[in-house]
Amino acid sequence: MSFNVAVVGATGNVGREILDILAERGFPTDKVFAIASRRSQGTEVSFGDKTLVCEDLANFDFSTTDICLMSAGGDVAREWAPKIAKAGAVVIDNSSAFRMDPDVPLIVPEVNADAVEGFRKKNIIANPNCSTAQLVVALKPIHDRARIRRVVVSTYQSVSGAGKEAMDDLFAQTRAVFVSDTVESKKFPKRMAFNLIPHIDTFMEDGFTKEEWKMMVETKKILDPKIKLTATCVRVPVFISHSESVNLELEEPLDADEAREILREAPGCLVIDKQEPGGYITPYEAAGEDATYISRIRNDPTVENGLAMWVVADNLRKGAALNAVQIAEVLINRKLVGQDRRAA
């Protein structure tokens, strides 16, 4: 059986990545529709060896589709996702608009695929924040074995997480530095080139940023509401891939060697941990890859049952596009999509 799939936000970083991944994985498509805003109508995008012409979101008939992979921002999602869902397509939304809605499942297939059944309430499934997605893939097997009590995570997030304009801004700033030109920041609150910015998304009343809050609440919803988590999210001058330094407090003792073996066997995880110069993963190496890479696994002697590790993944893939496609694959494999439209 093949399916009609709409990709909303097809001209953006994540939308283009979704189209690439659908083609790479041989997703069972009958028709694929590239959907964008009116100003992008007519823009051509690639889908495998084909070229698709973008259609206008406002005028597209979603009743002809089974699945809508949406990556067009929160405002667009809040307006259009319910309309698309009502038309009959299952919406898999990459924005933060519906993540904490109790009637919308928040899914990372390697972690909580069974929760996907809850999509029927609103015909919408939420994709988590990119930094959360890779984190919970690494936490799940540890939690199953030794129960995680507390997580302290510092992120080192690439500029692609802020969109194409942010990538362009880093490129322009870096070039300006090398040619001794004036460095202007159009996307970031401070200079990004050769710098770090401990600020992602808006500040909240308690001093945390919304990005940090997302990691806290999304991890609880996806993995376990009892887990305590505190985060510091930092933007770094890297184009693709997010990195995370993760410290865990566990309820039960877990030796680093056993943790390493558990993670090696876990779905979605790839352990690169030789404990020698170069024996770890970096964001450059993770770019373009599907796995969540884990390195620097070691016991933390400063807390009871402590464990530390380094987690890296391509934020455009596992953090967004790949995870959305994997959710769609879960729907298909469990025969949860497409039946009603075909019966009609």
C-alpha positions as CSV (number, residue, x, y, z in Angstrom):
1,M,0.0,0.0,0.0
2,S,1.3,3.5,-0.8
3,F,0.2,6.8,0.7
4,N,-0.3,10.4,-0.3
5,V,2.0,12.7,1.7
6,A,2.0,16.5,2.0
7,V,5.1,18.3,3.3
8,V,4.1,21.7,4.6
9,G,7.1,24.1,4.8
10,A,8.8,22.3,2.0
11,T,11.2,25.2,1.2
12,G,12.7,25.4,4.7
13,N,15.7,23.6,6.1
14,V,13.6,20.9,7.7
15,G,11.1,20.6,4.9
16,R,13.8,19.9,2.4
17,E,15.4,17.4,4.7
18,I,12.0,15.6,5.1
19,L,11.7,15.3,1.3
20,D,15.3,13.9,1.1
21,I,14.6,11.4,3.9
22,L,11.3,10.2,2.4
23,A,13.2,9.4,-0.8
24,E,16.3,7.9,1.0
25,R,14.2,5.5,3.1
26,G,11.9,4.4,0.3
27,F,8.9,5.7,2.1
28,P,5.8,4.1,0.4
29,T,4.4,7.2,-1.3
30,D,1.9,7.3,-4.1
31,K,1.9,11.1,-4.4
32,V,4.1,13.7,-2.6
33,F,3.0,17.3,-2.4
34,A,5.3,20.2,-1.6
35,I,3.3,22.8,0.2
36,A,4.5,26.3,1.2
37,S,3.2,29.8,1.8
38,R,1.8,31.8,-1.1
39,R,5.1,33.7,-1.6
40,S,6.9,30.4,-2.2
41,Q,4.2,29.1,-4.6
42,G,5.9,27.8,-7.7
43,T,9.3,27.2,-6.0
44,E,10.9,24.0,-7.1
45,V,12.2,21.5,-4.5
46,S,13.9,18.1,-4.9
47,F,12.3,14.8,-4.0
48,G,14.8,12.0,-4.9
49,D,15.3,12.2,-8.7
50,K,12.1,14.2,-9.1
51,T,11.4,17.9,-8.9
52,L,8.3,19.1,-7.1
53,V,6.6,22.5,-7.6
54,C,5.4,24.0,-4.3
55,E,1.7,24.6,-4.0
56,D,-0.1,27.3,-1.9
57,L,-1.0,26.1,1.6
58,A,-4.2,28.2,1.7
59,N,-5.6,26.6,-1.5
60,F,-4.5,23.0,-1.1
61,D,-7.1,20.2,-0.7
62,F,-5.7,18.1,2.2
63,S,-8.6,15.6,1.9
64,T,-6.6,14.0,-0.8
65,T,-3.7,13.1,1.6
66,D,-3.1,10.5,4.3
67,I,-0.2,12.1,6.1
68,C,0.9,15.7,6.5
69,L,4.5,16.3,7.7
70,M,4.4,19.9,8.9
71,S,7.4,22.1,9.5
72,A,6.2,25.7,9.1
73,G,6.5,27.2,12.6
74,G,4.2,27.5,15.5
75,D,1.8,30.2,14.3
76,V,1.2,28.4,11.0
77,A,0.7,25.1,12.8
78,R,-1.8,26.5,15.3
79,E,-3.9,27.9,12.5
80,W,-3.6,25.1,9.9
81,A,-2.9,21.8,11.7
82,P,-6.5,21.5,13.1
83,K,-7.9,22.3,9.7
84,I,-5.7,19.8,7.9
85,A,-6.5,17.2,10.6
86,K,-10.2,17.8,10.2
87,A,-9.8,17.3,6.4
88,G,-8.6,13.7,7.2
89,A,-4.8,13.8,7.1
90,V,-2.8,12.8,10.1
91,V,-0.7,15.8,11.0
92,I,2.9,15.2,12.3
93,D,3.9,18.7,13.4
94,N,7.5,19.8,14.1
95,S,6.7,23.0,15.9
96,S,6.1,23.5,19.6
97,A,2.4,24.4,19.1
98,F,0.9,21.1,20.3
99,R,3.7,19.4,22.2
100,M,2.3,19.9,25.7
101,D,-1.3,19.4,24.6
102,P,-2.6,16.4,26.7
103,D,-4.6,15.2,23.7
104,V,-1.6,15.2,21.4
105,P,1.0,12.5,21.7
106,L,4.6,13.7,21.7
107,I,6.6,10.9,20.0
108,V,10.2,9.7,19.6
109,P,9.7,6.2,18.1
110,E,12.7,4.6,19.8
111,V,11.3,5.8,23.2
112,N,7.5,5.8,23.3
113,A,6.1,4.5,20.0
114,D,3.1,3.0,21.8
115,A,1.9,6.4,22.7
116,V,1.2,7.1,19.0
117,E,-2.2,5.5,19.4
118,G,-3.4,8.7,21.1
119,F,-3.3,10.6,17.9
120,R,-7.0,9.9,17.2
121,K,-8.2,12.5,19.7
122,K,-7.1,15.4,17.4
123,N,-5.5,13.6,14.4
124,I,-2.3,15.4,15.3
125,I,1.1,14.1,16.5
126,A,3.8,16.4,17.9
127,N,7.5,16.1,17.1
128,P,9.7,17.1,20.1
129,N,12.2,19.8,20.3
130,C,15.5,18.9,18.5
131,S,17.6,18.9,21.7
132,T,15.0,16.8,23.5
133,A,14.7,14.2,20.8
134,Q,18.4,13.1,20.8
135,L,18.5,13.3,24.6
136,V,15.6,10.9,25.3
137,V,17.0,8.4,22.8
138,A,20.1,8.2,24.9
139,L,18.3,8.3,28.2
140,K,15.6,5.6,27.5
141,P,17.9,2.5,27.8
142,I,19.6,3.9,30.9
143,H,16.2,4.7,32.5
144,D,14.9,1.2,31.8
145,R,17.9,-0.4,33.5
146,A,18.7,1.9,36.5
147,R,15.8,4.5,36.7
148,I,17.0,8.1,36.2
149,R,16.3,10.4,39.1
150,R,17.8,13.7,37.9
151,V,19.4,15.0,34.6
152,V,21.7,18.0,34.3
153,V,22.3,18.8,30.6
154,S,24.2,21.6,28.9
155,T,23.6,21.8,25.2
156,Y,25.9,23.1,22.4
157,Q,23.3,23.8,19.6
158,S,24.1,24.5,16.0
159,V,22.8,27.6,14.2
160,S,20.7,25.5,11.8
161,G,18.3,25.1,14.7
162,A,17.4,28.7,14.2
163,G,16.8,28.3,10.5
164,K,18.4,29.2,7.2
165,E,18.8,32.9,8.1
166,A,20.9,31.9,11.1
167,M,23.1,29.8,9.0
168,D,23.5,32.6,6.5
169,D,24.3,35.0,9.4
170,L,27.1,32.7,10.8
171,F,28.6,32.4,7.3
172,A,28.5,36.1,6.7
173,Q,30.0,36.9,10.1
174,T,32.8,34.3,9.7
175,R,33.7,35.7,6.3
176,A,33.7,39.3,7.7
177,V,36.2,38.2,10.4
178,F,38.6,36.8,7.9
179,V,38.5,39.8,5.6
180,S,38.7,42.3,8.5
181,D,35.2,43.6,7.7
182,T,32.6,44.8,10.1
183,V,30.8,41.9,11.8
184,E,27.1,42.5,11.8
185,S,24.6,40.2,13.6
186,K,21.2,40.0,11.9
187,K,19.7,36.9,13.6
188,F,21.5,36.7,17.0
189,P,21.5,39.0,20.0
190,K,25.3,39.0,20.0
191,R,28.1,38.1,17.5
192,M,27.9,34.4,16.7
193,A,31.1,33.8,14.8
194,F,33.9,32.5,17.1
195,N,31.6,33.0,20.0
196,L,29.0,31.2,22.2
197,I,25.6,32.6,23.2
198,P,24.0,31.1,26.3
199,H,20.5,32.1,25.1
200,I,18.1,30.2,22.9
201,D,14.5,31.3,22.5
202,T,12.8,33.8,24.9
203,F,13.6,34.3,28.6
204,M,10.9,33.2,31.1
205,E,10.1,34.6,34.5
206,D,12.2,32.1,36.4
207,G,15.4,32.9,34.4
208,F,15.3,29.9,32.2
209,T,14.9,30.2,28.5
210,K,12.0,28.6,26.7
211,E,14.4,26.2,25.0
212,E,15.5,25.0,28.4
213,W,11.9,24.7,29.6
214,K,11.0,22.7,26.5
215,M,13.7,20.1,27.4
216,M,12.4,19.9,31.0
217,V,8.7,19.4,30.2
218,E,9.1,17.3,27.0
219,T,11.4,14.8,28.7
220,K,8.9,14.3,31.4
221,K,6.0,13.8,28.9
222,I,8.0,11.4,26.6
223,L,10.0,9.4,29.1
224,D,8.8,9.8,32.7
225,P,7.1,12.6,34.7
226,K,9.1,11.7,37.8
227,I,12.5,12.7,36.2
228,K,13.9,16.0,37.3
229,L,15.8,17.9,34.7
230,T,17.7,21.2,34.5
231,A,19.2,22.5,31.3
232,T,21.4,25.3,30.0
233,C,21.1,25.8,26.3
234,V,23.9,27.4,24.4
235,R,24.1,28.4,20.7
236,V,27.5,27.6,19.2
237,P,29.2,28.5,15.8
238,V,28.5,25.2,14.2
239,F,26.3,24.8,11.2
240,I,24.7,21.4,11.8
241,S,24.4,19.0,14.8
242,H,23.6,19.6,18.4
243,S,25.9,18.3,21.2
244,E,25.0,17.7,24.8
245,S,26.9,17.2,28.0
246,V,24.7,15.0,30.2
247,N,25.1,14.2,33.9
248,L,22.7,11.7,35.4
249,E,21.8,10.7,38.9
250,L,20.4,7.2,39.0
251,E,18.3,5.3,41.5
252,E,20.4,2.2,41.1
253,P,24.2,1.8,40.6
254,L,25.2,1.4,37.0
255,D,28.8,0.8,36.0
256,A,30.1,2.8,32.9
257,D,31.0,-0.4,31.1
258,E,27.6,-1.8,31.5
259,A,26.0,1.5,30.5
260,R,28.2,1.4,27.4
261,E,27.0,-2.1,26.4
262,I,23.4,-1.2,27.1
263,L,23.6,1.8,24.8
264,R,25.4,-0.2,22.1
265,E,22.3,-2.4,21.9
266,A,19.7,0.4,22.1
267,P,17.7,1.4,19.0
268,G,18.9,4.7,17.4
269,C,22.1,4.8,19.5
270,L,25.6,4.5,18.2
271,V,28.4,4.4,20.8
272,I,31.8,5.9,19.8
273,D,33.8,5.8,23.0
274,K,37.4,4.7,22.7
275,Q,38.7,7.0,25.5
276,E,41.6,8.2,23.5
277,P,42.4,11.3,21.4
278,G,39.8,11.3,18.6
279,G,37.9,8.4,20.1
280,Y,34.6,10.3,20.4
281,I,32.1,11.9,18.1
282,T,31.9,15.6,17.1
283,P,29.1,17.6,15.5
284,Y,30.9,17.7,12.2
285,E,31.0,13.9,12.0
286,A,27.3,13.5,13.0
287,A,26.0,15.8,10.3
288,G,24.1,13.9,7.7
289,E,23.8,10.8,9.9
290,D,20.6,9.3,11.4
291,A,22.1,7.9,14.7
292,T,22.2,9.5,18.1
293,Y,25.9,9.2,18.9
294,I,27.1,8.7,22.5
295,S,30.7,9.2,23.7
296,R,32.7,9.9,26.9
297,I,30.6,7.5,29.0
298,R,31.9,7.5,32.6
299,N,30.8,7.3,36.2
300,D,30.4,10.5,38.1
301,P,31.9,10.1,41.6
302,T,30.5,13.4,42.9
303,V,26.9,12.0,43.3
304,E,25.5,8.6,44.3
305,N,25.0,6.5,41.2
306,G,26.2,9.2,38.9
307,L,26.9,8.8,35.2
308,A,28.1,11.3,32.6
309,M,28.1,11.1,28.8
310,W,28.4,13.2,25.6
311,V,25.5,13.0,23.1
312,V,25.6,14.3,19.5
313,A,23.1,14.1,16.7
314,D,22.2,15.9,13.4
315,N,19.4,18.3,14.6
316,L,17.9,18.6,11.2
317,R,17.5,14.8,10.9
318,K,17.0,13.1,14.2
319,G,16.0,16.3,15.9
320,A,13.3,17.1,13.3
321,A,12.9,15.6,9.8
322,L,14.0,12.0,10.5
323,N,11.9,11.7,13.6
324,A,8.8,13.0,11.8
325,V,9.3,10.4,9.0
326,Q,9.9,7.6,11.6
327,I,6.6,8.6,13.3
328,A,4.9,8.3,9.9
329,E,6.5,4.8,9.5
330,V,5.1,3.8,12.9
331,L,1.6,4.8,11.7
332,I,2.0,2.8,8.6
333,N,3.5,-0.3,10.2
334,R,0.7,-0.4,12.7
335,K,-1.9,0.2,10.0
336,L,-3.2,3.3,11.8
337,V,-3.4,5.6,8.7
338,G,-4.9,5.5,5.2
339,Q,-7.7,3.1,5.9
340,D,-10.6,5.5,6.1
341,R,-9.8,7.4,2.9
342,R,-9.4,4.2,0.9
343,A,-12.6,2.8,2.4
344,A,-14.5,5.9,1.2
